[in-house]
Amino acid sequence: MSKKKPAQRILNNASRSFRIFTFGCQMNENDSEKISGMLKALGYVEEMDVNKAGLVILNTCSVRENADERVFGNIGAYKTVKKNNPDLILAVCGCMMQQPEIVNQIVTKYPQVDLVFGTHNFHQLPQMLNNYMVNGKRLVEVWEDSDTIIEDLPVDRKYPFKGFVTIMNGCNNFCTYCIVPYTRGREVSRQPERIFSEVAALVADGCVEVTLLGQNVNSYGNDLGDEVNFANLLRQLNTIEKLKRIRFMTSHPKDLTDAVIDAIAECDKVCNYIHLPIQSGSSRVLKAMNRKYTQDDILNRVDAIRKKIPGVAITTDLIVGFPGETEEDFLETLKVIELCHFDSAFTFLYSIRTGTPAATMADQIPDSVKHERINRCLEVLHRISHDINQTYQNQVVEVLVEETSRNNPERLTGRTRTGKVVNFPGEPGDIGKQLMVKITQAKTFSLDGEKIPQEDTDGAAHSNDDPIPANS
């Protein structure tokens, strides 16, 4: 009887429903889109109510400690959920599952978890589900590494007009604070023809914007030969007709070559927006982080970007409170923020990641000092963001409309080519369109505007996002 009950469950329509919760970066979001695509290909339907779903998947992130804590909190809550919904299958996957000590913790302390798999073998989910249905026993299957990228998986994309396209997996940099090389493995690049075909197919289906994903897109192709590199990939994708925007995440400063900067500048479809995670402005701290560049290198790269790409927006990541960071080191970071004039930044308190070299470094910084420094850092960043956004006041910008505003159903939200969030009154029929919007209020974190009638913008569309004066 114990084997028949799971087998009967797969034939129950209610059990063929699922909910995915995604933690972390765009790579995880793209993985979740593929997981959703596989499930829908099996006949599953999405169910937002976890008390009714037959399958719940937690796609985890391990970059920071608070992400781990959120996931464990969620797993714990499903003990009660499964009492009310005993046929629910709970699966946990993603980067956290690449850490043996975490998998062991789940296996020993969380009996409510039925399936565990990692970043390298999520494509095996259909097979794992089938095995679980037959045997009714918990399955734990995590591949330590993989030297290939599984192609042609179905993808259930959130938006029909824009999409993520993974161009590579893994990282070879081994920054001393970072666990990504251990959870995502070494760098593996997709063949450029496969990427081109995927993007072309997306565009044929109505997609106008793609975001190219990789832990370090600038090192794309290093494992494929001399002629394959990120600059050439951008130029190839720029030739696809009806594709309007190309974005990418994320760049490593040490690999941002002049060739890549030139490609961004010369390809009209590549957005003039670069996310350049510097992490620190102190050369001493950068060396301890194993970032392989100095403060001078950062300033040189930012100067080269601004000279070649007019109106470019540059954002960054910053870690505050890295082991051994002195007040002088922190002041160097503030100096670089001022000199680089970043549009915005993702700021993080240094978080110990077990198994990384930084976890055992001396001179760990007290939390009180970390919080004091990050508050000072945010003051500078917010002032600069506000000043930059003020330059958009009364200007007209091109906006790709993404969705209805979460705060006001009568307003829409979208992004400029420089990544600025713009909110404005509009109709649901505008979603997915590129519209010209006049900015009426520039705020620190977003812009408010009003749609310009189409007849007033004929011929006014432009390929970069330099704000242009509105007709007064």
C-alpha positions as CSV (number, residue, x, y, z in Angstrom):
1,M,0.0,0.0,0.0
2,S,2.8,2.4,0.8
3,K,4.0,2.2,-2.9
4,K,0.6,2.6,-4.4
5,K,-0.4,5.8,-2.7
6,P,2.4,7.9,-4.3
7,A,1.6,6.2,-7.7
8,Q,-2.0,7.2,-7.4
9,R,-1.0,10.7,-6.6
10,I,0.5,11.4,-10.0
11,L,-2.9,10.6,-11.6
12,N,-4.7,13.1,-9.4
13,N,-5.3,16.5,-11.2
14,A,-4.8,18.4,-7.9
15,S,-1.4,16.9,-7.5
16,R,-0.3,18.0,-10.9
17,S,0.1,21.6,-9.7
18,F,3.2,23.4,-8.5
19,R,4.6,26.5,-6.9
20,I,8.2,27.7,-7.2
21,F,9.8,30.1,-4.8
22,T,13.1,31.6,-6.1
23,F,15.7,33.1,-3.9
24,G,18.7,35.0,-5.2
25,C,20.0,36.2,-8.6
26,Q,18.8,36.3,-12.2
27,M,20.6,32.9,-12.8
28,N,18.3,31.3,-10.3
29,E,15.3,33.1,-11.9
30,N,16.3,31.6,-15.2
31,D,16.7,28.2,-13.7
32,S,13.3,28.5,-12.2
33,E,11.8,29.4,-15.6
34,K,13.3,26.2,-17.0
35,I,12.0,24.1,-14.0
36,S,8.6,25.6,-14.6
37,G,8.9,24.8,-18.3
38,M,9.7,21.2,-17.7
39,L,6.8,20.8,-15.2
40,K,4.3,22.4,-17.6
41,A,5.5,20.1,-20.4
42,L,4.6,17.2,-18.0
43,G,1.1,18.6,-17.7
44,Y,1.5,20.5,-14.4
45,V,-0.2,23.8,-13.8
46,E,0.9,26.6,-11.5
47,E,-0.9,26.9,-8.2
48,M,-0.2,30.0,-6.1
49,D,-1.8,28.6,-2.9
50,V,0.7,26.2,-1.3
51,N,-2.1,24.6,0.6
52,K,-3.5,23.3,-2.6
53,A,-0.3,22.7,-4.6
54,G,0.9,19.1,-5.3
55,L,4.5,20.2,-5.6
56,V,6.4,23.1,-4.0
57,I,10.0,23.9,-5.0
58,L,12.4,26.2,-3.1
59,N,15.2,27.3,-5.5
60,T,17.8,28.5,-3.0
61,C,20.7,31.0,-2.9
62,S,23.8,30.7,-0.8
63,V,25.6,34.0,-1.6
64,R,24.8,35.5,1.8
65,E,23.9,34.2,5.3
66,N,20.5,35.8,5.4
67,A,19.5,33.9,2.3
68,D,20.3,30.7,4.0
69,E,18.3,31.7,7.1
70,R,15.2,32.7,4.9
71,V,15.3,29.3,3.2
72,F,15.5,27.3,6.5
73,G,12.7,29.4,7.9
74,N,10.6,28.6,4.8
75,I,11.4,24.9,5.0
76,G,10.4,24.8,8.7
77,A,7.1,26.3,7.9
78,Y,6.2,23.5,5.6
79,K,6.0,21.1,8.5
80,T,2.6,22.6,9.3
81,V,1.6,23.0,5.6
82,K,2.2,19.3,5.0
83,K,0.0,18.4,8.0
84,N,-2.9,20.2,6.1
85,N,-1.8,18.9,2.7
86,P,-0.2,15.5,3.4
87,D,0.2,14.7,-0.3
88,L,2.4,17.7,-0.9
89,I,5.8,17.0,-2.4
90,L,8.4,19.5,-1.1
91,A,11.6,19.9,-3.2
92,V,14.6,22.0,-2.4
93,C,17.2,22.8,-5.0
94,G,19.7,25.5,-6.1
95,C,23.0,26.8,-4.7
96,M,22.5,25.9,-1.1
97,M,22.2,22.2,-2.1
98,Q,25.7,22.2,-3.5
99,Q,27.0,22.4,0.1
100,P,27.2,18.9,1.7
101,E,26.8,20.2,5.2
102,I,23.6,21.9,4.3
103,V,22.2,18.8,2.6
104,N,23.1,16.8,5.6
105,Q,21.3,19.3,7.8
106,I,18.2,19.0,5.7
107,V,18.3,15.2,5.6
108,T,18.7,15.0,9.4
109,K,16.5,17.8,10.7
110,Y,13.8,18.4,8.0
111,P,11.8,15.2,7.3
112,Q,9.2,17.3,5.4
113,V,11.6,17.6,2.5
114,D,11.0,15.0,-0.2
115,L,13.4,15.9,-3.0
116,V,16.9,17.5,-3.0
117,F,18.8,18.4,-6.1
118,G,21.5,20.9,-7.1
119,T,22.4,23.5,-9.7
120,H,24.0,21.0,-12.1
121,N,21.2,18.4,-12.4
122,F,17.9,20.3,-12.1
123,H,17.1,19.0,-15.6
124,Q,16.6,15.6,-13.9
125,L,13.6,16.8,-12.0
126,P,11.0,14.9,-14.2
127,Q,12.9,11.6,-13.6
128,M,13.3,12.3,-9.9
129,L,9.5,13.0,-9.6
130,N,8.7,9.8,-11.4
131,N,11.0,7.8,-9.1
132,Y,9.5,9.4,-6.0
133,M,6.0,8.6,-7.2
134,V,6.9,5.0,-7.7
135,N,8.9,4.5,-4.5
136,G,7.5,7.1,-2.2
137,K,11.0,7.6,-0.7
138,R,13.0,10.8,-0.2
139,L,15.5,11.4,-3.1
140,V,18.7,13.3,-2.7
141,E,20.7,13.7,-5.9
142,V,23.3,16.5,-6.1
143,W,26.0,16.6,-8.8
144,E,29.3,18.0,-7.5
145,D,30.1,19.6,-10.9
146,S,29.3,19.5,-14.6
147,D,31.4,20.4,-17.6
148,T,28.4,20.8,-19.9
149,I,25.3,23.0,-20.2
150,I,22.1,21.2,-20.9
151,E,20.5,22.6,-24.0
152,D,16.9,22.8,-25.3
153,L,15.1,22.7,-22.0
154,P,11.6,24.2,-22.2
155,V,11.4,27.6,-20.6
156,D,8.3,29.2,-19.0
157,R,9.2,32.9,-19.3
158,K,7.7,35.4,-17.0
159,Y,7.4,38.0,-19.8
160,P,6.7,37.4,-23.5
161,F,8.5,40.6,-24.5
162,K,11.8,40.1,-22.6
163,G,13.8,37.2,-21.5
164,F,16.9,35.8,-19.8
165,V,19.4,33.9,-21.9
166,T,22.2,32.1,-20.0
167,I,25.5,32.3,-22.0
168,M,27.7,30.6,-19.5
169,N,27.7,28.9,-16.1
170,G,30.3,28.9,-13.3
171,C,33.2,31.0,-12.2
172,N,37.0,30.6,-12.1
173,N,37.8,33.6,-10.0
174,F,37.7,32.3,-6.4
175,C,37.3,35.6,-4.6
176,T,38.0,34.8,-1.0
177,Y,34.6,35.7,0.3
178,C,32.5,34.0,-2.4
179,I,31.0,30.6,-2.5
180,V,29.8,30.7,-6.1
181,P,32.7,28.7,-7.6
182,Y,31.8,25.9,-5.2
183,T,28.1,26.0,-5.9
184,R,28.1,26.8,-9.7
185,G,31.3,25.1,-10.6
186,R,34.0,26.1,-13.1
187,E,33.2,28.3,-16.1
188,V,31.5,26.6,-19.0
189,S,30.4,28.6,-22.1
190,R,27.6,27.8,-24.5
191,Q,28.4,27.7,-28.2
192,P,27.7,31.1,-29.8
193,E,25.5,29.5,-32.4
194,R,23.2,28.0,-29.7
195,I,22.9,31.4,-28.0
196,F,22.2,33.2,-31.3
197,S,19.5,30.6,-32.2
198,E,17.9,31.0,-28.8
199,V,17.8,34.8,-29.0
200,A,16.5,34.7,-32.6
201,A,13.7,32.3,-31.6
202,L,12.8,34.6,-28.7
203,V,12.6,37.5,-31.1
204,A,10.5,35.6,-33.5
205,D,8.0,34.9,-30.7
206,G,7.8,38.7,-29.9
207,C,10.6,39.3,-27.5
208,V,12.3,42.7,-27.9
209,E,14.8,42.6,-25.0
210,V,17.2,39.9,-23.8
211,T,19.4,39.9,-20.8
212,L,22.5,37.7,-21.2
213,L,23.4,35.9,-18.0
214,G,26.7,34.6,-16.5
215,Q,28.6,34.9,-13.3
216,N,31.2,36.8,-15.3
217,V,30.0,37.5,-18.8
218,N,33.3,39.2,-19.7
219,S,35.1,35.9,-19.6
220,Y,32.6,34.2,-21.9
221,G,34.3,32.0,-24.5
222,N,37.6,31.6,-22.7
223,D,37.0,27.9,-22.8
224,L,36.0,27.9,-26.5
225,G,38.9,29.3,-28.5
226,D,40.5,32.6,-29.6
227,E,37.7,33.8,-31.8
228,V,34.9,33.3,-29.3
229,N,34.5,36.1,-26.8
230,F,31.9,38.4,-25.3
231,A,32.6,41.4,-27.6
232,N,32.1,39.2,-30.7
233,L,28.9,37.7,-29.2
234,L,27.5,41.2,-28.6
235,R,28.2,42.1,-32.2
236,Q,26.6,38.9,-33.5
237,L,23.4,39.4,-31.5
238,N,23.2,43.0,-32.5
239,T,22.5,41.8,-36.1
240,I,19.2,40.2,-35.2
241,E,16.3,42.1,-36.7
242,K,13.5,43.3,-34.5
243,L,15.6,42.8,-31.4
244,K,15.6,46.2,-29.6
245,R,17.6,45.8,-26.4
246,I,20.5,43.7,-25.2
247,R,21.4,43.7,-21.5
248,F,23.9,41.6,-19.6
249,M,24.8,40.6,-16.0
250,T,27.4,40.6,-14.6
251,S,30.8,42.1,-15.5
252,H,34.0,41.5,-13.6
253,P,36.2,44.7,-13.7
254,K,39.4,42.7,-14.4
255,D,37.9,41.2,-17.6
256,L,36.2,44.4,-18.9
257,T,38.4,44.9,-21.9
258,D,38.5,47.8,-24.3
259,A,37.1,45.4,-26.9
260,V,34.0,44.8,-24.8
261,I,33.6,48.5,-24.1
262,D,33.9,49.3,-27.9
263,A,31.3,46.7,-28.7
264,I,28.9,48.2,-26.2
265,A,29.5,51.6,-27.6
266,E,29.2,50.6,-31.2
267,C,26.2,48.2,-31.0
268,D,23.0,50.2,-31.1
269,K,20.9,47.5,-29.5
270,V,23.2,47.0,-26.5
271,C,21.9,49.2,-23.7
272,N,24.2,51.9,-22.3
273,Y,24.1,50.4,-18.8
274,I,26.9,48.4,-17.1
275,H,26.7,46.7,-13.8
276,L,30.4,46.7,-12.6
277,P,30.8,45.1,-9.1
278,I,33.9,46.7,-7.6
279,Q,33.2,45.3,-4.0
280,S,35.7,47.7,-2.4
281,G,37.7,50.8,-3.3
282,S,40.7,49.9,-1.2
283,S,43.5,48.2,-3.1
284,R,44.6,46.5,0.1
285,V,41.2,45.0,0.7
286,L,40.8,44.1,-3.0
287,K,44.0,42.1,-2.8
288,A,42.7,40.3,0.3
289,M,39.5,39.6,-1.6
290,N,41.6,38.1,-4.5
291,R,39.8,40.4,-7.0
292,K,42.9,40.8,-9.1
293,Y,42.6,44.6,-9.7
294,T,43.4,47.8,-7.9
295,Q,41.7,51.1,-7.2
296,D,43.6,52.6,-10.1
297,D,42.2,49.8,-12.4
298,I,38.7,50.6,-11.3
299,L,39.1,54.3,-12.1
300,N,40.7,53.5,-15.4
301,R,37.9,51.2,-16.5
302,V,35.2,53.7,-15.4
303,D,37.0,56.5,-17.2
304,A,37.2,54.4,-20.4
305,I,33.5,53.5,-20.2
306,R,32.4,57.1,-19.8
307,K,34.6,58.4,-22.6
308,K,33.3,55.8,-25.1
309,I,29.6,55.4,-24.1
310,P,27.8,58.7,-23.8
311,G,25.0,58.8,-21.2
312,V,26.0,55.5,-19.7
313,A,24.7,54.4,-16.4
314,I,27.1,52.4,-14.2
315,T,26.0,50.5,-11.1
316,T,28.0,48.4,-8.7
317,D,28.1,46.0,-5.8
318,L,29.9,46.8,-2.5
319,I,30.8,44.7,0.4
320,V,31.3,46.6,3.7
321,G,33.1,45.1,6.7
322,F,35.4,42.6,4.9
323,P,37.8,41.1,7.4
324,G,40.6,43.5,8.2
325,E,38.9,46.5,6.6
326,T,40.2,49.6,8.5
327,E,38.6,53.0,8.6
328,E,41.2,54.1,6.1
329,D,40.2,51.3,3.7
330,F,36.5,52.3,4.1
331,L,37.3,55.9,3.3
332,E,39.0,54.7,0.1
333,T,35.8,53.0,-0.9
334,L,33.8,56.3,-0.3
335,K,36.4,58.1,-2.4
336,V,35.9,55.7,-5.3
337,I,32.1,56.0,-5.1
338,E,32.4,59.7,-5.4
339,L,34.9,59.5,-8.3
340,C,33.0,56.9,-10.2
341,H,29.6,58.5,-9.6
342,F,27.7,55.3,-9.6
343,D,24.0,55.5,-10.5
344,S,23.2,53.1,-7.7
345,A,24.7,50.1,-5.8
346,F,23.8,46.9,-4.2
347,T,25.4,47.1,-0.8
348,F,26.1,44.2,1.5
349,L,27.4,43.6,5.0
350,Y,30.2,41.1,4.7
351,S,28.8,37.6,5.5
352,I,30.9,34.6,6.5
353,R,30.5,31.8,4.0
354,T,31.7,28.5,5.4
355,G,34.4,26.9,3.3
356,T,35.7,30.2,1.8
357,P,39.2,31.6,2.8
358,A,37.7,34.8,4.2
359,A,35.7,32.8,6.7
360,T,38.9,32.0,8.7
361,M,40.7,35.3,8.2
362,A,41.7,37.3,11.3
363,D,40.2,40.7,12.2
364,Q,36.6,39.9,11.6
365,I,34.7,43.2,11.8
366,P,32.1,43.7,14.6
367,D,28.5,44.0,13.3
368,S,28.2,47.4,14.9
369,V,31.0,48.7,12.8
370,K,29.7,47.1,9.7
371,H,26.3,48.7,10.2
372,E,27.8,52.2,10.9
373,R,29.9,52.0,7.8
374,I,27.1,50.8,5.5
375,N,24.9,53.6,6.7
376,R,27.6,56.1,5.8
377,C,28.1,54.4,2.5
378,L,24.3,54.6,1.7
379,E,24.2,58.3,2.5
380,V,26.8,59.0,-0.2
381,L,25.2,56.6,-2.7
382,H,21.7,58.0,-2.2
383,R,23.0,61.6,-2.7
384,I,24.7,60.7,-6.0
385,S,21.7,58.7,-7.2
386,H,19.4,61.6,-6.4
387,D,21.7,64.0,-8.2
388,I,21.9,61.8,-11.3
389,N,18.2,61.3,-11.5
390,Q,17.6,65.0,-11.3
391,T,19.2,65.3,-14.7
392,Y,16.1,63.4,-16.1
393,Q,13.6,66.0,-14.9
394,N,11.5,67.3,-17.8
395,Q,13.3,65.0,-20.3
396,V,11.8,62.4,-22.6
397,V,13.1,58.9,-22.4
398,E,12.3,55.6,-24.1
399,V,10.7,53.1,-21.7
400,L,10.0,49.4,-22.2
401,V,6.8,48.9,-20.2
402,E,7.0,45.8,-18.0
403,E,4.0,45.6,-15.8
404,T,1.3,47.3,-13.7
405,S,2.7,49.1,-10.7
406,R,2.5,47.0,-7.5
407,N,1.5,50.2,-5.6
408,N,-1.1,51.6,-8.0
409,P,-3.1,49.5,-10.5
410,E,-3.7,52.6,-12.6
411,R,0.0,53.1,-13.2
412,L,2.5,51.2,-15.2
413,T,6.2,50.6,-14.6
414,G,9.1,50.0,-17.0
415,R,12.8,50.7,-17.5
416,T,14.8,53.1,-19.6
417,R,17.8,51.8,-21.6
418,T,19.9,53.0,-18.7
419,G,18.0,50.8,-16.3
420,K,16.0,53.6,-14.6
421,V,12.6,52.5,-13.2
422,V,9.9,54.8,-14.6
423,N,6.3,54.9,-13.2
424,F,3.5,56.6,-15.2
425,P,-0.3,56.4,-15.8
426,G,-1.2,54.0,-18.6
427,E,-3.3,51.1,-19.8
428,P,-2.6,47.4,-19.6
429,G,-2.4,47.3,-23.4
430,D,0.8,49.3,-23.1
431,I,2.7,46.5,-21.4
432,G,5.4,45.1,-23.6
433,K,5.6,48.3,-25.7
434,Q,8.4,50.8,-26.0
435,L,7.0,54.2,-25.2
436,M,8.3,57.7,-25.0
437,V,7.7,59.1,-21.5
438,K,8.3,62.7,-20.2
439,I,9.8,62.7,-16.7
440,T,7.7,64.9,-14.4
441,Q,9.3,64.0,-11.1
442,A,12.8,62.6,-10.5
443,K,13.3,60.8,-7.2
444,T,16.2,59.0,-5.6
445,F,15.3,55.4,-6.6
446,S,12.8,56.0,-9.5
447,L,11.3,58.4,-12.0
448,D,7.7,59.4,-12.4
449,G,6.4,60.5,-15.8
450,E,3.6,60.8,-18.3
451,K,3.2,59.1,-21.6
452,I,3.8,61.2,-24.7
453,P,1.2,60.6,-27.4
454,Q,2.5,58.6,-30.3
455,E,1.9,61.3,-32.9
456,D,4.2,63.6,-30.8
457,T,7.1,61.1,-30.8
458,D,7.2,60.0,-34.5
459,G,10.8,59.9,-35.4
460,A,11.9,60.7,-31.9
461,A,13.0,57.2,-30.8
462,H,16.7,56.9,-30.1
463,S,19.1,54.0,-29.5
464,N,20.8,55.4,-26.4
465,D,19.2,56.8,-23.3
466,D,20.6,60.3,-23.2
467,P,17.6,62.2,-21.9
468,I,16.3,64.5,-24.6
469,P,14.4,67.8,-24.0
470,A,10.6,67.5,-24.1
471,N,8.7,69.8,-26.3
472,S,7.4,72.6,-24.1
